[in-house]
Amino acid sequence: DTVPLYSPELPRGGSVRKRPTPEGRADAVYFPACVGTMFGPAGSVPATAQATGVQYSFEQLCARAGIRLLVPEGIDGLCCGTPWSSKGMVAGRRTMRDKALAALNAASLGGELPIICDASSCTEGSASLSRMPTRCRDSIRSG
């Protein structure tokens, strides 16, 4: 009774996070949320939309704006730690935080490049990476 029945309206699996590398120096580091790999479009969505997802769309938007993005090395194994934190798994969160922190620090050249995330929960999770030598700015909050 507590497990919902399957319905076509439920989201499908998302797309795999990819690691494109920019030509020349990057303008920003893009940290695509792992939630996009778990949840894709719901219902009957064209195959092209299913295959692209948020990461592809965001990268296309930035490319059209002339913004070169760098996705951290090892993105397929990185997470902000929010899933562990929300379940009270402190050691797991700490492990993932340290792994993500190292990758983001390297990709951002020690905090020189801004880091962008595409999910609010991951932005909050990433903001808790307080040992990062960067200022965490959320354009919505900093007006």
Rosetta constraint file for C-alpha pairs under 8 A:
AtomPair CA 6 CA 10 HARMONIC 7.23 0.50
AtomPair CA 8 CA 42 HARMONIC 7.17 0.50
AtomPair CA 8 CA 43 HARMONIC 5.30 0.50
AtomPair CA 8 CA 44 HARMONIC 7.98 0.50
AtomPair CA 9 CA 42 HARMONIC 5.29 0.50
AtomPair CA 9 CA 43 HARMONIC 4.74 0.50
AtomPair CA 10 CA 42 HARMONIC 5.43 0.50
AtomPair CA 10 CA 43 HARMONIC 6.82 0.50
AtomPair CA 11 CA 39 HARMONIC 5.60 0.50
AtomPair CA 11 CA 40 HARMONIC 5.42 0.50
AtomPair CA 11 CA 41 HARMONIC 5.38 0.50
AtomPair CA 11 CA 42 HARMONIC 4.04 0.50
AtomPair CA 11 CA 43 HARMONIC 7.03 0.50
AtomPair CA 12 CA 38 HARMONIC 7.83 0.50
AtomPair CA 12 CA 39 HARMONIC 5.73 0.50
AtomPair CA 12 CA 40 HARMONIC 4.86 0.50
AtomPair CA 12 CA 41 HARMONIC 6.01 0.50
AtomPair CA 12 CA 42 HARMONIC 5.96 0.50
AtomPair CA 13 CA 37 HARMONIC 6.50 0.50
AtomPair CA 13 CA 38 HARMONIC 5.15 0.50
AtomPair CA 13 CA 39 HARMONIC 4.86 0.50
AtomPair CA 13 CA 40 HARMONIC 4.92 0.50
AtomPair CA 13 CA 41 HARMONIC 7.90 0.50
AtomPair CA 14 CA 36 HARMONIC 5.40 0.50
AtomPair CA 14 CA 37 HARMONIC 4.17 0.50
AtomPair CA 14 CA 38 HARMONIC 5.06 0.50
AtomPair CA 14 CA 39 HARMONIC 4.67 0.50
AtomPair CA 14 CA 40 HARMONIC 3.79 0.50
AtomPair CA 14 CA 41 HARMONIC 7.33 0.50
AtomPair CA 14 CA 50 HARMONIC 7.33 0.50
AtomPair CA 14 CA 51 HARMONIC 7.99 0.50
AtomPair CA 14 CA 53 HARMONIC 7.14 0.50
AtomPair CA 15 CA 36 HARMONIC 6.67 0.50
AtomPair CA 15 CA 37 HARMONIC 5.02 0.50
AtomPair CA 15 CA 38 HARMONIC 7.79 0.50
AtomPair CA 15 CA 40 HARMONIC 6.95 0.50
AtomPair CA 15 CA 50 HARMONIC 7.34 0.50
AtomPair CA 15 CA 51 HARMONIC 6.10 0.50
AtomPair CA 15 CA 52 HARMONIC 6.86 0.50
AtomPair CA 15 CA 53 HARMONIC 6.34 0.50
AtomPair CA 16 CA 37 HARMONIC 5.52 0.50
AtomPair CA 16 CA 76 HARMONIC 7.69 0.50
AtomPair CA 17 CA 32 HARMONIC 7.10 0.50
AtomPair CA 17 CA 34 HARMONIC 7.64 0.50
AtomPair CA 17 CA 37 HARMONIC 6.83 0.50
AtomPair CA 17 CA 55 HARMONIC 7.17 0.50
AtomPair CA 17 CA 75 HARMONIC 6.91 0.50
AtomPair CA 17 CA 76 HARMONIC 6.11 0.50
AtomPair CA 18 CA 71 HARMONIC 7.90 0.50
AtomPair CA 18 CA 75 HARMONIC 7.49 0.50
AtomPair CA 18 CA 76 HARMONIC 7.58 0.50
AtomPair CA 19 CA 70 HARMONIC 7.67 0.50
AtomPair CA 19 CA 71 HARMONIC 5.38 0.50
AtomPair CA 19 CA 72 HARMONIC 7.23 0.50
AtomPair CA 19 CA 73 HARMONIC 7.15 0.50
AtomPair CA 19 CA 75 HARMONIC 7.03 0.50
AtomPair CA 20 CA 70 HARMONIC 6.96 0.50
AtomPair CA 20 CA 71 HARMONIC 6.62 0.50
AtomPair CA 21 CA 69 HARMONIC 7.45 0.50
AtomPair CA 21 CA 70 HARMONIC 5.72 0.50
AtomPair CA 21 CA 71 HARMONIC 7.10 0.50
AtomPair CA 22 CA 26 HARMONIC 6.18 0.50
AtomPair CA 22 CA 68 HARMONIC 5.84 0.50
AtomPair CA 22 CA 69 HARMONIC 6.22 0.50
AtomPair CA 22 CA 70 HARMONIC 6.21 0.50
AtomPair CA 23 CA 68 HARMONIC 7.76 0.50
AtomPair CA 25 CA 68 HARMONIC 7.46 0.50
AtomPair CA 26 CA 67 HARMONIC 7.76 0.50
AtomPair CA 26 CA 68 HARMONIC 4.87 0.50
AtomPair CA 26 CA 69 HARMONIC 5.32 0.50
AtomPair CA 26 CA 70 HARMONIC 5.76 0.50
AtomPair CA 26 CA 113 HARMONIC 7.96 0.50
AtomPair CA 27 CA 67 HARMONIC 6.01 0.50
AtomPair CA 27 CA 68 HARMONIC 5.16 0.50
AtomPair CA 27 CA 69 HARMONIC 6.03 0.50
AtomPair CA 27 CA 70 HARMONIC 7.86 0.50
AtomPair CA 27 CA 113 HARMONIC 6.57 0.50
AtomPair CA 27 CA 114 HARMONIC 7.70 0.50
AtomPair CA 28 CA 67 HARMONIC 7.60 0.50
AtomPair CA 28 CA 68 HARMONIC 6.69 0.50
AtomPair CA 28 CA 69 HARMONIC 5.18 0.50
AtomPair CA 28 CA 70 HARMONIC 6.39 0.50
AtomPair CA 28 CA 108 HARMONIC 7.34 0.50
AtomPair CA 28 CA 113 HARMONIC 5.22 0.50
AtomPair CA 28 CA 114 HARMONIC 5.05 0.50
AtomPair CA 28 CA 115 HARMONIC 5.91 0.50
AtomPair CA 28 CA 116 HARMONIC 7.15 0.50
AtomPair CA 29 CA 69 HARMONIC 5.56 0.50
AtomPair CA 29 CA 70 HARMONIC 4.77 0.50
AtomPair CA 29 CA 71 HARMONIC 5.80 0.50
AtomPair CA 29 CA 72 HARMONIC 7.07 0.50
AtomPair CA 29 CA 104 HARMONIC 7.74 0.50
AtomPair CA 29 CA 107 HARMONIC 6.53 0.50
AtomPair CA 29 CA 108 HARMONIC 6.06 0.50
AtomPair CA 29 CA 113 HARMONIC 6.51 0.50
AtomPair CA 29 CA 114 HARMONIC 6.10 0.50
AtomPair CA 29 CA 115 HARMONIC 4.62 0.50
AtomPair CA 29 CA 116 HARMONIC 6.10 0.50
AtomPair CA 30 CA 69 HARMONIC 5.97 0.50
AtomPair CA 30 CA 70 HARMONIC 5.85 0.50
AtomPair CA 30 CA 71 HARMONIC 5.04 0.50
AtomPair CA 30 CA 72 HARMONIC 7.34 0.50
AtomPair CA 30 CA 115 HARMONIC 5.85 0.50
AtomPair CA 30 CA 116 HARMONIC 4.89 0.50
AtomPair CA 30 CA 117 HARMONIC 6.06 0.50
AtomPair CA 31 CA 71 HARMONIC 6.12 0.50
AtomPair CA 31 CA 72 HARMONIC 6.91 0.50
AtomPair CA 31 CA 75 HARMONIC 7.75 0.50
AtomPair CA 31 CA 115 HARMONIC 6.85 0.50
AtomPair CA 31 CA 116 HARMONIC 5.90 0.50
AtomPair CA 31 CA 117 HARMONIC 4.88 0.50
AtomPair CA 31 CA 118 HARMONIC 7.32 0.50
AtomPair CA 32 CA 36 HARMONIC 7.79 0.50
AtomPair CA 32 CA 55 HARMONIC 6.21 0.50
AtomPair CA 32 CA 71 HARMONIC 7.73 0.50
AtomPair CA 32 CA 117 HARMONIC 5.65 0.50
AtomPair CA 32 CA 118 HARMONIC 5.83 0.50
AtomPair CA 32 CA 119 HARMONIC 7.89 0.50
AtomPair CA 33 CA 37 HARMONIC 7.91 0.50
AtomPair CA 33 CA 79 HARMONIC 7.22 0.50
AtomPair CA 33 CA 117 HARMONIC 6.58 0.50
AtomPair CA 33 CA 118 HARMONIC 6.05 0.50
AtomPair CA 33 CA 119 HARMONIC 6.03 0.50
AtomPair CA 33 CA 122 HARMONIC 6.41 0.50
AtomPair CA 34 CA 38 HARMONIC 7.06 0.50
AtomPair CA 34 CA 78 HARMONIC 7.66 0.50
AtomPair CA 34 CA 79 HARMONIC 6.23 0.50
AtomPair CA 35 CA 39 HARMONIC 6.25 0.50
AtomPair CA 36 CA 40 HARMONIC 6.47 0.50
AtomPair CA 36 CA 53 HARMONIC 7.37 0.50
AtomPair CA 36 CA 54 HARMONIC 6.95 0.50
AtomPair CA 36 CA 55 HARMONIC 7.95 0.50
AtomPair CA 40 CA 50 HARMONIC 6.66 0.50
AtomPair CA 40 CA 53 HARMONIC 7.12 0.50
AtomPair CA 41 CA 45 HARMONIC 6.57 0.50
AtomPair CA 41 CA 49 HARMONIC 7.87 0.50
AtomPair CA 41 CA 50 HARMONIC 6.22 0.50
AtomPair CA 41 CA 53 HARMONIC 8.00 0.50
AtomPair CA 45 CA 49 HARMONIC 6.53 0.50
AtomPair CA 45 CA 50 HARMONIC 6.60 0.50
AtomPair CA 46 CA 50 HARMONIC 6.51 0.50
AtomPair CA 47 CA 51 HARMONIC 6.16 0.50
AtomPair CA 48 CA 52 HARMONIC 6.33 0.50
AtomPair CA 49 CA 53 HARMONIC 6.37 0.50
AtomPair CA 52 CA 56 HARMONIC 5.23 0.50
AtomPair CA 52 CA 57 HARMONIC 6.92 0.50
AtomPair CA 53 CA 57 HARMONIC 6.34 0.50
AtomPair CA 54 CA 58 HARMONIC 5.98 0.50
AtomPair CA 54 CA 118 HARMONIC 7.74 0.50
AtomPair CA 55 CA 59 HARMONIC 6.08 0.50
AtomPair CA 55 CA 118 HARMONIC 7.93 0.50
AtomPair CA 56 CA 60 HARMONIC 6.12 0.50
AtomPair CA 57 CA 61 HARMONIC 6.19 0.50
AtomPair CA 58 CA 62 HARMONIC 6.23 0.50
AtomPair CA 59 CA 63 HARMONIC 6.04 0.50
AtomPair CA 59 CA 69 HARMONIC 7.36 0.50
AtomPair CA 60 CA 64 HARMONIC 6.20 0.50
AtomPair CA 61 CA 65 HARMONIC 6.36 0.50
AtomPair CA 62 CA 66 HARMONIC 6.16 0.50
AtomPair CA 62 CA 67 HARMONIC 4.95 0.50
AtomPair CA 62 CA 68 HARMONIC 6.95 0.50
AtomPair CA 62 CA 69 HARMONIC 7.58 0.50
AtomPair CA 63 CA 67 HARMONIC 5.51 0.50
AtomPair CA 63 CA 68 HARMONIC 6.47 0.50
AtomPair CA 70 CA 107 HARMONIC 7.17 0.50
AtomPair CA 71 CA 75 HARMONIC 7.01 0.50
AtomPair CA 71 CA 107 HARMONIC 7.49 0.50
AtomPair CA 72 CA 103 HARMONIC 5.88 0.50
AtomPair CA 72 CA 104 HARMONIC 6.20 0.50
AtomPair CA 72 CA 106 HARMONIC 7.87 0.50
AtomPair CA 72 CA 107 HARMONIC 5.43 0.50
AtomPair CA 73 CA 103 HARMONIC 6.50 0.50
AtomPair CA 73 CA 107 HARMONIC 7.48 0.50
AtomPair CA 74 CA 78 HARMONIC 6.65 0.50
AtomPair CA 74 CA 103 HARMONIC 7.58 0.50
AtomPair CA 78 CA 96 HARMONIC 6.94 0.50
AtomPair CA 78 CA 99 HARMONIC 7.00 0.50
AtomPair CA 78 CA 100 HARMONIC 5.66 0.50
AtomPair CA 79 CA 96 HARMONIC 6.33 0.50
AtomPair CA 79 CA 97 HARMONIC 7.51 0.50
AtomPair CA 79 CA 100 HARMONIC 6.39 0.50
AtomPair CA 80 CA 96 HARMONIC 6.85 0.50
AtomPair CA 80 CA 97 HARMONIC 6.09 0.50
AtomPair CA 80 CA 100 HARMONIC 6.50 0.50
AtomPair CA 80 CA 122 HARMONIC 5.79 0.50
AtomPair CA 80 CA 125 HARMONIC 5.27 0.50
AtomPair CA 80 CA 126 HARMONIC 5.32 0.50
AtomPair CA 81 CA 85 HARMONIC 6.23 0.50
AtomPair CA 81 CA 92 HARMONIC 7.66 0.50
AtomPair CA 81 CA 93 HARMONIC 4.76 0.50
AtomPair CA 81 CA 94 HARMONIC 7.47 0.50
AtomPair CA 81 CA 96 HARMONIC 5.62 0.50
AtomPair CA 81 CA 97 HARMONIC 5.75 0.50
AtomPair CA 81 CA 125 HARMONIC 6.27 0.50
AtomPair CA 81 CA 126 HARMONIC 7.91 0.50
AtomPair CA 82 CA 86 HARMONIC 5.93 0.50
AtomPair CA 82 CA 93 HARMONIC 7.19 0.50
AtomPair CA 82 CA 121 HARMONIC 7.15 0.50
AtomPair CA 82 CA 122 HARMONIC 6.75 0.50
AtomPair CA 82 CA 125 HARMONIC 5.37 0.50
AtomPair CA 83 CA 87 HARMONIC 6.52 0.50
AtomPair CA 83 CA 93 HARMONIC 7.83 0.50
AtomPair CA 84 CA 88 HARMONIC 6.32 0.50
AtomPair CA 84 CA 89 HARMONIC 4.97 0.50
AtomPair CA 84 CA 90 HARMONIC 6.82 0.50
AtomPair CA 84 CA 92 HARMONIC 5.90 0.50
AtomPair CA 84 CA 93 HARMONIC 4.97 0.50
AtomPair CA 85 CA 89 HARMONIC 5.70 0.50
AtomPair CA 85 CA 90 HARMONIC 6.20 0.50
AtomPair CA 85 CA 93 HARMONIC 5.74 0.50
AtomPair CA 89 CA 93 HARMONIC 6.23 0.50
AtomPair CA 90 CA 94 HARMONIC 6.11 0.50
AtomPair CA 91 CA 95 HARMONIC 6.16 0.50
AtomPair CA 92 CA 96 HARMONIC 6.20 0.50
AtomPair CA 93 CA 97 HARMONIC 5.85 0.50
AtomPair CA 94 CA 98 HARMONIC 6.12 0.50
AtomPair CA 95 CA 99 HARMONIC 6.31 0.50
AtomPair CA 96 CA 100 HARMONIC 5.98 0.50
AtomPair CA 97 CA 101 HARMONIC 5.83 0.50
AtomPair CA 97 CA 129 HARMONIC 6.67 0.50
AtomPair CA 98 CA 102 HARMONIC 6.21 0.50
AtomPair CA 99 CA 103 HARMONIC 6.43 0.50
AtomPair CA 100 CA 104 HARMONIC 5.97 0.50
AtomPair CA 101 CA 105 HARMONIC 5.86 0.50
AtomPair CA 101 CA 129 HARMONIC 6.64 0.50
AtomPair CA 101 CA 132 HARMONIC 6.78 0.50
AtomPair CA 102 CA 106 HARMONIC 6.19 0.50
AtomPair CA 103 CA 107 HARMONIC 6.11 0.50
AtomPair CA 104 CA 108 HARMONIC 5.87 0.50
AtomPair CA 104 CA 115 HARMONIC 7.78 0.50
AtomPair CA 105 CA 109 HARMONIC 6.14 0.50
AtomPair CA 105 CA 110 HARMONIC 4.85 0.50
AtomPair CA 105 CA 111 HARMONIC 6.05 0.50
AtomPair CA 105 CA 132 HARMONIC 6.94 0.50
AtomPair CA 105 CA 133 HARMONIC 7.99 0.50
AtomPair CA 106 CA 110 HARMONIC 5.99 0.50
AtomPair CA 108 CA 112 HARMONIC 5.66 0.50
AtomPair CA 108 CA 113 HARMONIC 4.64 0.50
AtomPair CA 108 CA 114 HARMONIC 6.78 0.50
AtomPair CA 108 CA 115 HARMONIC 7.06 0.50
AtomPair CA 109 CA 113 HARMONIC 6.54 0.50
AtomPair CA 110 CA 133 HARMONIC 6.79 0.50
AtomPair CA 110 CA 134 HARMONIC 7.93 0.50
AtomPair CA 111 CA 132 HARMONIC 7.26 0.50
AtomPair CA 111 CA 133 HARMONIC 5.67 0.50
AtomPair CA 111 CA 134 HARMONIC 4.92 0.50
AtomPair CA 112 CA 134 HARMONIC 7.59 0.50
AtomPair CA 117 CA 122 HARMONIC 6.75 0.50
AtomPair CA 117 CA 123 HARMONIC 5.88 0.50
AtomPair CA 118 CA 122 HARMONIC 7.59 0.50
AtomPair CA 118 CA 123 HARMONIC 7.60 0.50
AtomPair CA 119 CA 123 HARMONIC 6.18 0.50
AtomPair CA 120 CA 124 HARMONIC 6.24 0.50
AtomPair CA 121 CA 125 HARMONIC 6.15 0.50
AtomPair CA 122 CA 126 HARMONIC 5.79 0.50
AtomPair CA 123 CA 127 HARMONIC 6.03 0.50
AtomPair CA 124 CA 128 HARMONIC 6.72 0.50
AtomPair CA 125 CA 129 HARMONIC 7.31 0.50
AtomPair CA 127 CA 136 HARMONIC 6.15 0.50
AtomPair CA 137 CA 141 HARMONIC 7.70 0.50
AtomPair CA 137 CA 142 HARMONIC 6.69 0.50
AtomPair CA 138 CA 142 HARMONIC 6.01 0.50
AtomPair CA 139 CA 143 HARMONIC 6.02 0.50
